[in-house]
């Protein structure tokens, strides 16, 4: 399938020239095209931020929510229509900061969605203050003496919660990132892909060159099914590993566990609501109050 099916045509794009978001937009389109996922079968969900604008530049269904609130609607959309491919994507601030609580509990629920996080280690939309993943010592107009908080480690948290699929990519390596995206989308259950992407305007430390020099790929011999070994790799700091860190054992998904599809496989929008039962439920709660 041609990736151009996702193009919006001649539109204004709000990112700075050189931003890593452009690469993620292109590579994600390539991955979806190679998987033959048509626009009508895809839902993109995002929160607020520069990264969260990606669905605006995708010809497909999308839901753009509140800051830090991309994951709840993504889980609900997948539960309401499991036949859709659902991708929740936003930046490191949106997903790990404002959305940190949702991040944790979405992993626990294990919905069959892909969670792509643009990690540039800074808040770009709000002009350059430190984000949850900013490194120690990073100076900003707000953190004038440098960041003194331990950076949030999303991969370690995800593996500690036994997420089904945990990976990290660098958008400077387009082909490798595309293959990671494809494997994450194909995985049954929750998938996390943390993507390093430079912010060329507000982060002059973690540049394209910095990421190139401070990352390496996990060896071919690395076993992503070894949870302890995977966790150890997530806490390395001298150089940051890239690749697929962890693939957990098969587990039932949130959609399967809620039970609404055991006897009826139709998505919710195809079902007729039982108004009598709904009315009885309303009256029951009214009387209880």
MIVO-788924 format. One record per residue (C-alpha): x, y, z; residue number from 1; residue in one letter. Coordinates in steps of 0.001 Angstrom, whole numbers, padded with zeros to 6 digits, always signed. Layout:
PT        px        py        pz     i   aa
PT         X         Y         Z   NUM    A
...
This chain:
PT        px        py        pz     i   aa
PT   +000000   +000000   +000000     1    X
PT   +001266   +003493   -000857     2    X
PT   +001996   +005596   +002212     3    X
PT   +000528   +008596   +000368     4    X
PT   -002951   +007364   +001338     5    X
PT   -002262   +008984   +004727     6    X
PT   -001182   +012355   +003290     7    X
PT   -003281   +015462   +003942     8    X
PT   -002023   +017344   +000893     9    X
PT   -000726   +020901   +000996    10    X
PT   -001206   +021910   +004634    11    X
PT   +000702   +024066   +007092    12    X
PT   +002787   +022083   +009590    13    X
PT   +003548   +023823   +012859    14    X
PT   +006895   +022194   +013656    15    X
PT   +010249   +023924   +013470    16    X
PT   +012490   +023026   +010512    17    X
PT   +014709   +020118   +011575    18    X
PT   +012313   +018827   +014261    19    X
PT   +012385   +015077   +014796    20    X
PT   +008579   +014958   +014608    21    X
PT   +008763   +015131   +010821    22    X
PT   +010669   +011869   +010756    23    X
PT   +008209   +010139   +013061    24    X
PT   +005319   +011272   +010859    25    X
PT   +006982   +009873   +007741    26    X
PT   +008224   +006640   +009291    27    X
PT   +004884   +005866   +010915    28    X
PT   +003131   +006310   +007560    29    X
PT   +005658   +003915   +005986    30    X
PT   +005132   +001337   +008715    31    X
PT   +001336   +001446   +008428    32    X
PT   +001513   +001240   +004632    33    X
PT   +003776   -001813   +004776    34    X
PT   +001334   -003440   +007199    35    X
PT   -001523   -002637   +004778    36    X
PT   -003555   -000849   +007453    37    X
PT   -005900   +001503   +005543    38    X
PT   -006817   +004947   +006921    39    X
PT   -010399   +003874   +007602    40    X
PT   -009186   +001120   +009955    41    X
PT   -006857   +003368   +011960    42    X
PT   -007498   +005734   +014875    43    X
PT   -004782   +008123   +016058    44    X
PT   -005216   +009500   +019582    45    X
PT   -003128   +012268   +021139    46    X
PT   -003048   +014795   +023953    47    X
PT   -001489   +018270   +023824    48    X
PT   +001923   +019348   +022575    49    X
PT   +003981   +019509   +019411    50    X
PT   +004150   +015724   +019170    51    X
PT   +000394   +015520   +019723    52    X
PT   -000174   +017375   +016444    53    X
PT   +000760   +014321   +014405    54    X
PT   -002878   +013177   +013962    55    X
PT   -003630   +016594   +012400    56    X
PT   -001249   +015647   +009602    57    X
PT   -002636   +012115   +009071    58    X
PT   -005579   +011339   +006808    59    X
PT   -007355   +008962   +009144    60    X
PT   -009681   +008951   +012159    61    X
PT   -008294   +010810   +015149    62    X
PT   -009148   +012017   +018629    63    X
PT   -007208   +014951   +020065    64    X
PT   -007800   +015153   +023803    65    X
PT   -006668   +017085   +026854    66    X
PT   -003093   +017421   +028099    67    X
PT   -001970   +014045   +029441    68    X
PT   -005262   +012359   +028531    69    X
PT   -004466   +010493   +025319    70    X
PT   -004539   +007004   +026785    71    X
PT   -008044   +006837   +028359    72    X
PT   -009868   +007608   +025084    73    X
PT   -007516   +005282   +023207    74    X
PT   -008440   +002434   +025568    75    X
PT   -012138   +003284   +025214    76    X
PT   -011986   +003448   +021409    77    X
PT   -010331   +000042   +021221    78    X
PT   -012865   -001421   +023675    79    X
PT   -015764   +000016   +021677    80    X
PT   -014465   -001295   +018343    81    X
PT   -011671   -003896   +018653    82    X
PT   -011362   -004187   +014866    83    X
PT   -009651   -000770   +014703    84    X
PT   -005904   -000271   +014933    85    X
PT   -005450   +002285   +017714    86    X
PT   -002263   +004305   +018181    87    X
PT   -001902   +006685   +021118    88    X
PT   +000963   +009121   +020610    89    X
PT   +002196   +012282   +022284    90    X
PT   +005345   +013748   +023786    91    X
PT   +007333   +012817   +026875    92    X
PT   +005727   +015602   +028901    93    X
PT   +002192   +014711   +027862    94    X
PT   +002527   +010949   +028379    95    X
PT   +004934   +010728   +031308    96    X
PT   +004227   +014026   +033101    97    X
PT   +000590   +015120   +032933    98    X
PT   -000374   +011629   +031771    99    X
PT   +001882   +009621   +034072   100    X
PT   -000924   +008086   +036095   101    X
PT   -002762   +007017   +032940   102    X
PT   +000503   +005605   +031565   103    X
PT   +000913   +003333   +034589   104    X
PT   -002641   +002044   +034674   105    X
PT   -002937   +001583   +030917   106    X
PT   +000000   -000804   +031107   107    X
PT   -001791   -002704   +033880   108    X
PT   -004987   -002959   +031817   109    X
PT   -003134   -004254   +028741   110    X
PT   -005379   -002891   +025978   111    X
PT   -004440   -003875   +022451   112    X
PT   -003059   -000447   +021513   113    X
PT   +000297   +000981   +020493   114    X
PT   +001711   +003833   +022581   115    X
PT   +004302   +005924   +020711   116    X
PT   +006025   +008602   +022784   117    X
PT   +008131   +011355   +021199   118    X
PT   +010945   +011804   +023698   119    X
PT   +012962   +014994   +023156   120    X
PT   +013727   +015487   +026862   121    X
PT   +012146   +018954   +026961   122    X
PT   +008774   +020679   +026838   123    X
PT   +008801   +022133   +023326   124    X
PT   +005296   +023585   +023058   125    X
PT   +005622   +025625   +026242   126    X
PT   +009025   +027020   +025330   127    X
PT   +011685   +024858   +026818   128    X
PT   +011269   +023964   +030477   129    X
PT   +012491   +020566   +031711   130    X
PT   +010300   +017534   +031039   131    X
PT   +010103   +014301   +033079   132    X
PT   +012893   +012789   +030941   133    X
PT   +015289   +015773   +031012   134    X
PT   +018718   +014713   +032170   135    X
PT   +020405   +015771   +035392   136    X
PT   +022076   +019151   +035077   137    X
PT   +020026   +020241   +032051   138    X
PT   +019603   +024032   +032254   139    X
PT   +016489   +025822   +031033   140    X
PT   +014913   +029275   +031515   141    X
PT   +012964   +027702   +034382   142    X
PT   +015561   +025267   +035784   143    X
PT   +018297   +027920   +035762   144    X
PT   +020608   +025940   +038050   145    X
PT   +020020   +022725   +036166   146    X
PT   +017676   +019767   +036625   147    X
PT   +018231   +018032   +039965   148    X
PT   +015424   +015452   +039714   149    X
PT   +016113   +011884   +038624   150    X
PT   +014840   +011478   +035040   151    X
PT   +011710   +009377   +034634   152    X
PT   +012584   +005998   +033116   153    X
PT   +009548   +004864   +031109   154    X
PT   +011089   +001608   +029918   155    X
PT   +012013   +000496   +033437   156    X
PT   +008524   +001381   +034688   157    X
PT   +006868   -000469   +031812   158    X
PT   +008928   -003623   +032333   159    X
PT   +008388   -003475   +036107   160    X
PT   +004646   -003535   +035343   161    X
PT   +005180   -006439   +032900   162    X
PT   +004098   -004546   +029798   163    X
PT   +003657   -006777   +026788   164    X
PT   +006048   -004976   +024416   165    X
PT   +008675   -002375   +025328   166    X
PT   +011022   -000734   +022830   167    X
PT   +013079   +002380   +022224   168    X
PT   +014028   +003929   +018895   169    X
PT   +015916   +006933   +017501   170    X
PT   +014209   +008681   +014613   171    X
PT   +017590   +009426   +013072   172    X
PT   +017596   +005720   +012153   173    X
PT   +014469   +005609   +010008   174    X
PT   +014585   +001993   +008852   175    X
PT   +015214   +000559   +012308   176    X
PT   +012454   +002721   +013773   177    X
PT   +010021   +001624   +011070   178    X
PT   +010606   -002041   +011876   179    X
PT   +010132   -001398   +015597   180    X
PT   +006857   +000417   +014854   181    X
PT   +005628   -002502   +012771   182    X
PT   +006399   -005065   +015451   183    X
PT   +004762   -002899   +018120   184    X
PT   +001579   -002494   +016062   185    X
PT   +001396   -006226   +015362   186    X
PT   +001849   -007146   +019025   187    X
PT   -001339   -008261   +020764   188    X
PT   -001697   -006138   +023894   189    X
PT   -000130   -002895   +025087   190    X
PT   +003014   -001805   +023231   191    X
PT   +005317   +001051   +024212   192    X
PT   +007766   +002644   +021786   193    X
PT   +009778   +005498   +023296   194    X
PT   +011280   +007450   +020390   195    X
PT   +014255   +009760   +020773   196    X
PT   +013611   +012811   +018555   197    X
PT   +015612   +016026   +018870   198    X
PT   +013985   +019375   +019638   199    X
PT   +016218   +021655   +017594   200    X
PT   +014876   +024890   +019115   201    X
PT   +014660   +024355   +022870   202    X
PT   +017137   +021545   +023565   203    X
PT   +020662   +022359   +022431   204    X
PT   +022168   +019470   +024412   205    X
PT   +020326   +016369   +023193   206    X
PT   +020857   +017057   +019502   207    X
PT   +020843   +014732   +016491   208    X
PT   +024580   +014266   +016962   209    X
PT   +024231   +013709   +020719   210    X
PT   +021709   +010915   +020229   211    X
PT   +023906   +009353   +017558   212    X
PT   +026904   +009348   +019902   213    X
PT   +025061   +008300   +023071   214    X
PT   +022999   +005367   +021785   215    X
PT   +023678   +001842   +020601   216    X
PT   +021542   -001100   +019479   217    X
PT   +020930   -004175   +021579   218    X
PT   +022881   -007145   +020279   219    X
PT   +021219   -009704   +018004   220    X
PT   +021880   -012262   +020755   221    X
PT   +019873   -010253   +023300   222    X
PT   +016782   -012145   +024466   223    X
PT   +013782   -009771   +024830   224    X
PT   +011863   -012476   +026685   225    X
PT   +014275   -012282   +029625   226    X
PT   +012577   -009730   +031858   227    X
PT   +015445   -009295   +034322   228    X
PT   +018019   -008812   +031566   229    X
PT   +015693   -006328   +029871   230    X
PT   +015265   -004328   +033068   231    X
PT   +019033   -004157   +033554   232    X
PT   +019442   -002656   +030099   233    X
PT   +016872   +000066   +030814   234    X
PT   +018972   +001511   +033664   235    X
PT   +022153   +001934   +031619   236    X
PT   +023165   +005605   +031423   237    X
PT   +026605   +005862   +029783   238    X
PT   +025076   +004911   +026454   239    X
PT   +021362   +004387   +025955   240    X
PT   +020308   +001129   +024299   241    X
PT   +017909   +001057   +021350   242    X
PT   +015761   -001802   +020105   243    X
PT   +013157   -004151   +021505   244    X
PT   +013851   -004580   +025216   245    X
PT   +011016   -006802   +026332   246    X
PT   +008275   -009028   +024941   247    X
PT   +006124   -010415   +027714   248    X
PT   +004167   -013667   +027817   249    X
PT   +000814   -013808   +026045   250    X
PT   -001924   -012256   +028174   251    X
PT   -005550   -011503   +027555   252    X
PT   -006243   -007903   +026613   253    X
PT   -008489   -005378   +028319   254    X
PT   -011105   -005829   +025589   255    X
PT   -011161   -009572   +026174   256    X
PT   -011284   -009252   +029944   257    X
PT   -014265   -006887   +030140   258    X
PT   -016414   -009682   +028710   259    X
PT   -018595   -007748   +026280   260    X
PT   -017336   -009734   +023294   261    X
PT   -017571   -013256   +024681   262    X
PT   -020934   -013981   +023064   263    X
PT   -021231   -011134   +020586   264    X
PT   -018277   -010053   +018443   265    X
PT   -019999   -006986   +017010   266    X
PT   -018495   -003605   +017967   267    X
PT   -020654   -001563   +020299   268    X
PT   -021859   +000892   +017648   269    X
PT   -023533   -001978   +015753   270    X
PT   -025607   -003067   +018739   271    X
PT   -029053   -001828   +019683   272    X
PT   -029100   -000417   +023218   273    X
PT   -031460   -002093   +025684   274    X
PT   -033383   +000993   +026794   275    X
PT   -035490   -000907   +029302   276    X
PT   -032424   -002183   +031167   277    X
PT   -030830   +001249   +031000   278    X
PT   -033969   +002876   +032425   279    X
PT   -034126   +000327   +035238   280    X
PT   -030474   +000998   +036058   281    X
PT   -031072   +004768   +036202   282    X
PT   -034116   +004335   +038463   283    X
PT   -032119   +001953   +040675   284    X
PT   -029407   +004569   +041277   285    X
PT   -031959   +007316   +041765   286    X
PT   -033740   +005317   +044469   287    X
PT   -030435   +004424   +046111   288    X
PT   -029608   +008125   +046436   289    X
